[in-house]
Structures are given as structure tokens and as C-alpha cells.
Amino acid sequence: MNHAFQSGNSPKSVAEVMTTDVVTLNITDTLRLADDLMNLAKVRHFPVLHEGKVAGLIDQSDLLHASMLSVVRHREDSPRRTLGTVAVRDVMKPATTIPASMTLNETARLMVEKDIDCVLVVEGDGLVGVVTRTDVLRGMTSL
């Protein structure tokens, strides 16, 4: 057993490292709002909600991709203007969700297997936190 994943006698859970003060987007929000929030909040991942339930995830690479497409498709408009016309639901991807009780070891393995940088922590249908690769690494290195 790897002791880096331990807190006391039991494996450290994602609940111990997750971010709970989460900024979210609604599926009808625009990519311009997502871009503004990313710049203001200095975060790279946003859970997307629909009627209070997790609907997907949007991240910095999704915005970059959408911005590049807008430049190619709408040369006469600025990328920022075009982002104001695209809804988050049109570019979000499915979110990987986990329970708060999942261990850091299990979470790290899942993130590597799925090649993802972020998982959403849920209880029932409700979002309770976000865990990134950085959170997992910090949790594994703090004893």
C-alpha cells in the first residue's frame, strides 16, 4: 500500500482535497461568459449545470478550440463577438463524476485511464466539488 495516499489509517478521499467553492455555468450561458469567468476566477474547468444537475464540463481547451473555429468561420467578426453567440451546451463535453468517498488512488487511476484533467464530485444529483490533477498530486504529496 502506498502511504502517500493515506491520511491516518485510511486512504485519503477526494473530499479532503476537492474544491468546494465551485463556479458553474448553465447550459444556456455563452462561451463569452465562460471566457470572462475563466479569466476572472483563474480556473480552467467549469461544471455545466442544467436545472441544478451536472450536464457536462467545459474547459480552457474547449474555449480555445471554439475561438479558433470562430476565427476561421467568421473572419469578419471578432472571436469575442462570435463567442457571445455560442451556447455552452454546444461545445461542452460529458463530465466524469465521482463520489466524495472515492480515494485519491482510485481517482488518480481513473483520470489516467480516461486521460482527463478534472472530475466532478457529486452526492446524489448535486455537485459538491471539483478535483483536478493538481489537487490529486497535492493530496498525494502531503502526508
Order of alpha helices (4+ residues) and beta strands (2+ residues): beta-beta-beta-alpha-beta-beta-alpha-alpha-beta-alpha-beta-beta-alpha
